[in-house]
Amino acid sequence: MACADLDVAMGDAAASISRVAIDRGRVGQWNVPAWAPVGNRAVGAIQDRQTAKIDGLRQEQAAIDAARKRRCR
């Protein structure tokens, strides 16, 4: 990939991380009714899945950054 393509990929990864983090925060603010006993576990499961997605995106971003450091100056 060219340096410009790597820059675009880095920006896309950063935007994706931000988008998922904002969604994770919204899920954390959900008011689960008391009559839904599984609701809190569901919210936790959704947040855990989004955290895992963020970790994967950060790894992807780190790989792009390493490629940028090797190829571009």
C-alpha positions as CSV (number, residue, x, y, z in Angstrom):
1,M,0.0,0.0,0.0
2,A,1.1,3.5,-0.6
3,C,1.6,6.0,2.2
4,A,-1.5,7.9,1.4
5,D,-3.5,4.6,1.5
6,L,-2.0,3.8,4.9
7,D,-2.9,7.2,6.1
8,V,-6.5,6.7,5.0
9,A,-6.6,3.2,6.6
10,M,-5.3,4.7,9.9
11,G,-8.0,7.3,9.8
12,D,-10.7,4.8,9.1
13,A,-9.5,2.6,12.0
14,A,-9.5,5.5,14.4
15,A,-13.0,6.5,13.3
16,S,-14.2,3.0,13.8
17,I,-12.7,2.8,17.3
18,S,-14.4,6.1,18.2
19,R,-17.8,4.9,16.8
20,V,-17.7,1.7,18.7
21,A,-16.6,3.4,21.9
22,I,-19.5,5.9,21.7
23,D,-21.9,3.0,21.1
24,R,-20.4,1.2,24.1
25,G,-21.0,4.3,26.3
26,R,-24.6,4.5,25.1
27,V,-25.3,0.9,26.0
28,G,-23.8,1.5,29.5
29,Q,-26.4,4.3,30.0
30,W,-29.4,2.1,29.3
31,N,-31.9,2.0,32.1
32,V,-32.9,-1.7,32.4
33,P,-36.2,-2.2,34.1
34,A,-36.2,-4.1,37.4
35,W,-38.6,-6.7,36.0
36,A,-36.0,-7.7,33.4
37,P,-33.5,-9.8,35.5
38,V,-31.4,-10.8,32.5
39,G,-31.3,-7.2,31.2
40,N,-28.1,-6.2,33.2
41,R,-26.3,-9.4,32.0
42,A,-27.3,-8.6,28.4
43,V,-26.0,-5.0,28.7
44,G,-22.7,-6.4,30.1
45,A,-22.5,-8.9,27.2
46,I,-23.0,-6.2,24.6
47,Q,-20.4,-4.0,26.3
48,D,-17.9,-7.0,26.4
49,R,-18.5,-7.7,22.7
50,Q,-17.9,-4.0,21.9
51,T,-14.7,-4.0,24.0
52,A,-13.4,-7.0,22.2
53,K,-14.2,-5.2,18.8
54,I,-12.3,-2.2,20.0
55,D,-9.3,-4.3,21.0
56,G,-9.3,-5.9,17.5
57,L,-9.5,-2.5,15.8
58,R,-6.6,-1.3,18.0
59,Q,-4.5,-4.3,16.9
60,E,-5.3,-3.5,13.3
61,Q,-4.4,0.1,13.8
62,A,-1.1,-0.9,15.4
63,A,-0.3,-3.1,12.3
64,I,-1.1,-0.2,10.0
65,D,1.1,2.1,12.1
66,A,4.0,-0.4,11.9
67,A,3.6,-0.5,8.2
68,R,3.6,3.3,8.0
69,K,6.8,3.5,10.0
70,R,8.5,1.0,7.8
71,R,7.5,2.5,4.4
72,C,6.8,6.2,5.0
73,R,8.9,8.9,6.5
